[in-house]
Amino acid sequence: MLAVARGALRGPRLLPSRVDVVRDEAASSTGGGAGPGAAESAGGGAGRGAATSTGEVRAERGYLRELGNLVFHTSIVAVLVGVAAGALWGYRGAAIVTQGEGFANVLTQYDEFASGALFDTNDLPPFSLQLDKMVARFWTTGPQRGAPRLFEASGTYREGVDGREKPYEIRVNHPLNVGGTSVFLVGQGYAPVVKITDAKGDVVFDGAVPFLPADGTYTSNGVIKVPDARPEQLGFQGFFLPTAVSNGTEEASVSAFPGAVNPLLGLFVFHGDLGVDDGLPQSVYVLDQDKLEQYKNADGSNFRVSLSPGQEADLPDGGTIEFTDLTLFARFQIASTPLVWLPLGGISIGIVGLVLSLAVRPRRTWVRARRVGSRTVVEVAALDRVPRDDLGTSLEDLLAQLRSGLGDPPDDPEKEPR
């Protein structure tokens, strides 16, 4: 009987993970004893005296549910460890690099920088890159007109101090990975190339100045500081319009498209002390006007120059300003996150564990056979640890397998199984 029950519980329907056979041999009420063999032979239903031995087979399925719970909670710990490692030892910064210029991974080259509590800035991995070309394309027709179509930065980079020069191309969501650090392209803008001479005719400024975009049409704001101008230092603050349009009235021009179709540079001019000689740090994108005076027109209105590429304007102090060229800049985000793979792997494995814990439904099943006089009484029971609707059906199938294994005829369908 126990052998038949063990085979039935190992069937494909219940899929037990563990099957135990327990024999309990008690003294006979009439005197004789029964050994283990008598317990199994009694399962066949034939009486062989008044032995009172009892045998039991128990099985349990659903151990994968416990494994799933263990995997899920372990993965949560892995995710927390990975996030903590990235927050404590990681760093993130941003830098604007104009086309034709370069960037070295040192703290002074960053426009913005933030790091974890345990990160040492002396541990920044040594690398440098040169931005040779920045490409920005926008949709010109259709419902997406003016939306970005392609941003791509290309050039060369070196890993380490004496590393070999290698080419690179960075596009949105396709970063450059170097020295355990990822370099992302997160934005771009325009950098007018301006040449300024002072009242003595000396060239006191000649270079590209990044103007930061303020809206979707790339209306940009920027500042130019000229501390070497004489007899007074000069400051310029204004706007850049990549595609300037005007309605012909006195209203200010606006940008109608982010591409550089009709570039226009508008600047207000200040003179005095820029404050750069005080030894205090200043933002290159903000003009401190505390010690500056703005140039005025004869009618008292603010003096302003409006230039297109190739145009030049005279300054009130006798100098000149020329809009010589237009180039682009790239805004890079440089980031390093140690163990970045650990949270991702933990989440993936945790999902598998969660599916196992939800899909696998554990069940315990018992079959007990004992002699009562000349009869063999078989008791069958099952317990679900998770509510299910097929318990009765499974027990009926198990009883049918037991009867089939013992060679007993099936019960009358109208008679309830015991």
C-alpha atoms as one frame of an Amber mdcrd trajectory, in Angstrom:
protein
   0.000   0.000   0.000   2.737   2.474   0.943   4.635   1.718  -2.241   1.527
   2.441  -4.310   0.907   5.682  -2.418   4.503   6.774  -2.850   4.286   6.213
  -6.589   1.010   8.108  -6.826   2.369  11.089  -4.915   5.321  11.232  -7.253
   3.015  11.538 -10.219   3.136  14.537 -12.524  -0.006  16.111 -11.091   1.263
  16.876  -7.611   4.958  17.201  -8.523   6.212  16.819  -4.948   9.608  18.083
  -4.030   9.902  15.688  -1.134   8.314  12.287  -0.238   8.766  10.682   3.199
   7.710   7.167   4.291   6.995   6.734   7.999   6.263   3.370   9.683   4.913
   3.117  13.221   4.806  -0.430  14.530   2.660  -0.939  17.645   2.059  -4.092
  19.666  -0.782  -6.308  18.541  -3.814  -6.381  20.806  -3.848 -10.202  20.452
  -0.194 -10.726  20.985   1.818 -10.942  17.710   4.052  -8.237  16.277   4.221
  -6.972  12.724   7.381  -5.928  10.949   7.868  -3.327   8.227   7.050  -5.770
   5.507   3.712  -6.449   7.134   2.886  -2.754   7.015   3.337  -2.578   3.273
   1.607  -5.849   2.563  -1.322  -4.684   4.638  -1.765  -1.863   2.159  -3.049
  -4.368  -0.331  -6.202  -4.769   1.683  -5.808  -8.526   2.589  -6.044  -9.422
   6.281  -3.176 -11.356   7.911  -4.125 -11.473  11.550  -4.784  -8.624  13.924
  -1.581  -6.600  13.459  -1.935  -2.974  14.447   0.958  -1.511  12.461   0.558
   1.911  10.850   2.331   3.321   7.809   2.269   6.817   6.369   3.482   8.499
   3.219   3.635  12.301   3.146   4.654  14.559   0.333   5.069  18.276  -0.119
   5.381  20.385  -3.238   6.074  24.114  -3.697   9.607  24.453  -2.397  10.280
  26.760  -5.340   7.990  29.277  -3.672  10.343  29.523  -0.715  13.296  29.757
  -3.086  11.521  32.563  -4.926  10.939  34.450  -1.673  14.589  34.036  -0.729
  15.798  35.198  -4.142  13.442  38.181  -4.129  14.510  39.471  -0.721  18.189
  38.830  -1.456  17.868  40.833  -4.672  16.412  43.749  -2.708  19.529  43.751
  -0.541  21.695  43.647  -3.676  19.842  46.629  -5.151  20.278  48.638  -1.943
  23.994  47.809  -1.808  24.459  48.860  -5.439  22.574  52.126  -4.979  24.513
  52.917  -1.795  27.855  52.224  -3.484  26.967  54.507  -6.380  25.795  57.277
  -4.061  28.871  57.119  -1.806  31.680  56.569  -4.311  30.194  57.969  -7.522
  30.438  61.417  -9.062  28.638  63.445 -11.697  29.523  66.692 -13.430  28.807
  68.816 -16.493  31.046  70.759 -18.828  30.505  72.896 -21.911  33.075  72.336
 -24.644  33.173  74.580 -27.696  33.883  73.098 -31.095  37.629  73.097 -31.648
  38.457  73.033 -27.940  39.029  70.224 -25.444  38.268  68.927 -21.982  40.489
  67.279 -19.361  39.001  65.322 -16.479  40.180  67.586 -13.677  37.997  69.447
 -11.211  38.722  72.930 -12.606  37.343  71.936 -16.029  33.835  71.290 -14.725
  31.024  73.841 -14.822  29.064  71.728 -12.322  30.311  68.924 -10.098  28.820
  66.729  -7.366  30.206  63.595  -5.755  29.474  61.055  -3.037  30.576  61.506
   0.551  33.405  58.967   0.205  34.690  60.069  -3.196  38.056  61.838  -3.391
  38.468  64.263  -6.299  42.109  63.183  -6.542  40.786  59.834  -7.767  39.271
  61.279 -10.954  40.382  58.945 -13.770  42.816  60.741 -16.079  41.522  61.245
 -19.608  41.024  64.079 -22.061  39.018  64.666 -25.197  39.023  67.091 -28.103
  35.765  68.222 -29.719  36.479  68.485 -33.435  32.914  68.645 -34.730  29.455
  69.176 -33.297  26.486  68.377 -35.531  22.964  69.618 -34.734  20.101  68.956
 -37.122  16.420  69.765 -36.724  13.256  68.772 -38.542  12.344  71.462 -41.067
   8.894  70.240 -42.109   5.927  68.361 -40.748   4.428  68.288 -37.256   7.898
  67.831 -35.726   9.271  70.997 -37.302  11.938  72.470 -35.036  12.375  69.256
 -33.004  15.900  67.833 -32.708  16.738  65.316 -35.422  20.395  64.548 -34.711
  22.923  65.629 -32.099  26.400  64.180 -32.598  29.778  65.126 -31.171  32.959
  63.675 -32.658  36.657  64.066 -32.097  39.493  62.264 -30.350  40.244  61.236
 -26.772  43.160  59.926 -24.718  42.887  57.575 -21.754  45.583  58.297 -19.189
  48.376  60.828 -19.457  50.298  59.077 -22.231  47.433  57.153 -23.815  47.073
  56.650 -27.509  44.757  59.058 -29.321  41.514  57.384 -30.380  38.493  58.670
 -32.309  35.025  58.878 -30.761  31.451  59.697 -31.694  28.906  60.551 -29.004
  25.207  60.716 -29.695  22.214  60.974 -27.411  21.997  57.776 -25.317  25.260
  56.534 -26.869  27.954  57.712 -24.443  31.719  57.417 -24.554  33.014  55.019
 -21.883  36.562  55.696 -20.774  38.390  54.956 -17.544  35.249  53.652 -15.814
  33.501  56.944 -16.609  30.683  57.614 -19.067  30.588  60.822 -21.111  27.050
  61.662 -22.252  25.952  64.289 -24.760  23.052  66.039 -23.022  22.759  69.275
 -24.978  24.240  71.715 -27.432  24.061  75.382 -28.299  25.641  78.209 -30.237
  28.875  80.028 -29.516  29.335  83.271 -31.514  32.965  84.076 -32.251  33.556
  87.708 -31.280  36.558  90.005 -31.784  36.810  93.137 -29.607  39.302  96.016
 -29.732  39.601  98.739 -27.090  39.997 102.501 -27.510  43.727 102.067 -28.125
  43.089  99.741 -31.043  44.424  96.655 -29.253  42.656  93.356 -29.719  41.562
  92.542 -26.175  39.232  89.624 -26.893  38.983  87.153 -29.748  37.173  83.875
 -29.213  33.965  81.871 -29.066  31.457  82.616 -26.309  28.798  79.990 -25.420
  25.268  81.407 -25.220  22.945  79.163 -23.224  19.594  78.208 -24.842  16.523
  79.472 -23.012  13.702  77.904 -25.069  12.916  75.445 -27.838  13.840  77.882
 -30.601  17.297  78.270 -29.036  16.887  81.893 -28.065  20.074  82.092 -26.012
  21.539  84.340 -23.354  25.210  85.053 -22.759  27.848  87.311 -21.271  31.219
  88.537 -22.556  33.803  89.838 -20.091  36.816  91.831 -21.309  39.070  92.529
 -18.302  42.029  93.579 -20.501  40.252  96.515 -22.152  41.627  99.989 -21.534
  41.065 102.550 -20.207  38.175 100.672 -18.547  37.134  97.077 -18.448  34.213
  96.153 -20.710  31.265  93.835 -20.200  28.624  92.688 -22.675  25.289  91.063
 -21.885  22.698  90.070 -24.419  21.043  87.413 -26.534  21.594  85.316 -29.601
  18.862  84.355 -32.102  19.710  81.504 -34.516  16.857  82.400 -36.891  15.913
  86.021 -36.230  12.594  87.320 -37.554  10.968  90.714 -37.110   7.516  92.040
 -37.876   8.979  95.346 -39.023   7.864  97.333 -35.980   9.811  98.488 -32.970
   9.272  95.160 -31.212  12.357  93.044 -30.584  13.260  90.276 -32.996  12.542
  86.677 -32.011  13.865  83.300 -33.106  11.531  81.284 -35.320  13.642  78.142
 -35.724  16.434  76.479 -33.711  18.688  76.073 -36.732  21.138  78.870 -37.620
  19.313  80.246 -40.677  19.516  83.986 -39.907  21.815  84.444 -36.880  21.595
  87.692 -34.915  23.655  88.770 -31.908  22.321  91.554 -29.691  24.437  92.994
 -26.846  24.217  95.749 -24.252  27.567  97.307 -23.329  28.899  98.109 -19.844
  32.156  99.717 -18.682  33.874  99.983 -15.315  35.136  97.297 -12.936  34.124
  93.699 -13.672  35.203  92.551 -10.201  37.390  89.770 -11.577  40.490  91.204
  -9.904  39.042  90.849  -6.393  40.062  87.197  -6.161  36.473  86.002  -5.709
  35.053  83.314  -8.027  32.514  84.424 -10.615  30.249  82.633 -13.025  31.214
  83.135 -16.660  27.499  83.269 -17.493  26.621  86.119 -15.107  27.712  89.758
 -15.350  28.140  91.494 -11.981  26.885  95.042 -12.609  27.552  96.481  -9.125
  30.620  98.404 -10.309  29.642  98.776 -13.947  27.861 101.537 -15.818  25.814
 100.909 -18.932  26.490 102.951 -22.060  23.572 105.165 -23.139  22.516 106.712
 -26.400  22.137 110.479 -26.802  18.402 110.193 -26.087  19.087 108.322 -22.828
  18.112 104.870 -24.095  20.394 101.920 -23.554  23.116 101.504 -26.161  22.863
  98.166 -27.973  24.692  96.548 -30.847  22.973  94.097 -33.222  25.293  92.068
 -35.408  25.028  89.334 -38.008  28.038  87.186 -38.936  30.698  89.335 -40.593
  29.348  92.642 -39.264  31.252  95.126 -37.067  30.050  97.954 -34.824  31.790
 100.872 -33.102  31.732 101.174 -29.333  31.148 104.445 -27.482  34.689 104.402
 -26.023  36.258 104.241 -29.452  36.737 100.488 -29.692  34.996  98.006 -31.977
  33.185  94.676 -31.750  32.929  92.223 -34.639  30.846  89.077 -35.055  33.401
  87.076 -37.021  31.970  83.544 -37.050  29.464  81.165 -35.505  30.305  77.780
 -34.031  28.619  75.205 -31.803  29.272  73.888 -28.335  28.440  70.556 -26.724
  27.251  70.076 -23.175  28.689  66.885 -21.748  27.650  65.079 -18.598  30.501
  63.075 -17.099  29.430  60.448 -14.582  30.817  57.418 -12.804  28.636  55.041
 -10.774  30.464  52.085  -9.178  28.633  48.757  -9.271  26.051  50.185 -11.649
  25.353  46.622 -12.860  24.381  45.413  -9.385  20.993  47.211  -9.048  20.039
  46.230 -12.598  20.986  42.604 -12.017  19.261  42.598  -8.636  16.034  43.924
 -10.131  16.098  41.349 -12.942  16.710  38.428 -10.586  14.185  39.822  -8.101
  11.476  39.764 -10.764  12.202  36.082 -11.393  11.981  35.366  -7.665   8.731
  37.312  -7.382   7.198  35.361 -10.264   8.172  32.086  -8.598   6.717  33.132
  -5.238   3.436  34.141  -6.862   3.083  31.328  -9.400   4.100  28.314  -7.295
   1.397  27.153  -4.871   2.618  24.796  -2.124   0.579  21.772  -1.040   1.069
  19.033   1.539  -0.481  15.577   1.035  -0.691  12.577   3.396  -1.665   8.929
   2.838  -1.940   6.786   5.996  -2.699   3.066   6.089  -3.487   1.198   9.327
  -4.944  -2.175  10.297  -8.227  -2.250  12.186  -9.061  -5.829  12.872  -9.067
  -7.610   9.539  -9.427  -4.426   7.494  -6.893  -1.914   6.161  -8.110   1.662
   6.641  -6.565   4.214   4.266  -6.788   7.909   5.112  -5.945  10.599   2.542
  -5.569  14.304   3.360  -4.208  17.442   1.708  -3.492  20.972   2.916  -3.005
  24.060   0.780  -0.866  26.877   2.159  -2.340  29.159  -0.492  -6.073  29.102
  -1.247  -6.866  27.064  -4.381  -9.982  25.691  -6.049  -8.710  22.290  -7.224
  -8.161  20.565  -3.874 -11.165  18.278  -4.163 -10.364  17.297  -7.737  -6.751
  16.513  -6.854  -7.818  14.279  -3.962 -10.247  12.387  -6.207  -7.487  11.832
  -8.759  -5.145  10.600  -6.029  -7.784   8.135  -4.733  -8.346   6.866  -8.260
  -4.598   6.255  -8.669  -4.451   4.413  -5.339  -7.385   2.146  -6.276  -5.882
   1.503  -9.687  -2.537   0.595  -8.147  -4.185  -1.768  -5.660  -6.425  -3.363
  -8.265  -9.659  -2.253  -6.562 -12.712  -1.439  -8.723 -13.773   2.217  -8.815
 -16.540   3.386  -6.514 -20.046   4.098  -7.640 -19.966   7.640  -9.135 -23.123
   8.475  -7.173 -21.487   7.466  -3.926 -19.383  10.070  -2.207 -15.749   9.042
  -1.678 -14.722   8.583   1.930
